[in-house]
Structure formats: structure tokens, C-alpha cells
Amino acid sequence: MNTEKTDNDKDDESRFILGYEKFLQRAEQTLLTTTRRTEGALKHALEVAKEKAIALGELTQEEAEKIHGFVTRDLHAAGEHLAAKERAITDWLHLGVLVVEKTLLNRFTALSQAAKLELVHLKKAKQRLDEWHTGEITTIGTLCCTNCGKQIHFEHVGRIPPCPDCHATIFKRVRT
């Protein structure tokens, strides 16, 4: 099996990672300018981010839909954790002493609070996606292989690789 990445694969990965980060930034900006924080505010903010990425030609419709799904999944998982445990976002991310870019942490914290509100009001916990798959983009934190239990730590937004131990492709978020 050839595991070397081609230049196109690297370009695609960079494009998705940048798209993910811009989604968070734009969604945060939309939430900050929203005068009424309703349970649908996060959904609206993510739609605005998706449409802007498409309109500016940064992403295709298909790419924007994928990234929208990745961001929604991560935010709902964080919001569920916050709603259930009333913990800080750093607990959910399972960072310990990892150094995290403050801007990304602050942005993700603000958006996950909106996800918490959305989950509490709409009871979306049962609709959340609870699996992370190889090839998807995720945010900082720790994922655990559902096959062998190997943990993969993300210190920045990145593409999820196959498990380095067993090469499985499905992971769960590690929660403390």
C-alpha cells in the first residue's frame, strides 16, 4: 500500500483545513453580529459560512457541504459535552498541557456555547453524529480508534488519518 501523499492530496488537505478554519471564523463573526441568540442561531451562522465560501469560490458546493458536516459534528459534540457536564471546553478537547492557539480555542469555545444552546433547546443530542472517519477534517482534541483503542491527538485542525496501529478508519471523541 502506497501511503505517500501526492501534491494534489496535500493541496486538497490544505484546502479543507483552511476551509474548516474559515467556517469557524465566519460562523463566529455571524454569531457576534446576531442580535437575538435563538436556538437556530448556530445553524444560521454555519449556513452563512457555507454560502460565503461557495460565493467566493473558495470551495465547491460539495466541499462546502462536507466541511459544514465536519464543523457541525464537532460543535454538536462539544455542545453536548458542555450541556451534560457543565465543563470547560478545554476538558472536552482533552488537551491537558497541550499549547493551543488562543484564537482557535476562543472561536471554538464561542461556537460550542451556541451549539450547547441549540442542543438544550432542540434536544438534538440524539441526532448528533458520534463518529469521526479517516479522511474527514476535525479540530483540536483527541480521537480514539473504535477498533484498537489507540488515541490520536490533534494540536490543530487536520485531516483524520487511519489508525497508526491497526489502520482502522472509525474513531470516537475522547471525553474526560
Secondary structure as UniProt FT lines:
FT   HELIX           7..33
FT   TURN            39..40
FT   HELIX           41..55
FT   TURN            56..57
FT   HELIX           61..85
FT   HELIX           89..93
FT   TURN            96..97
FT   HELIX           102..122
FT   HELIX           124..127
FT   STRAND          132..133
FT   TURN            134..135
FT   STRAND          137..138
FT   STRAND          141..145
FT   TURN            146..148
FT   STRAND          151..154
FT   STRAND          158..159
FT   TURN            164..166
FT   STRAND          170..173
//
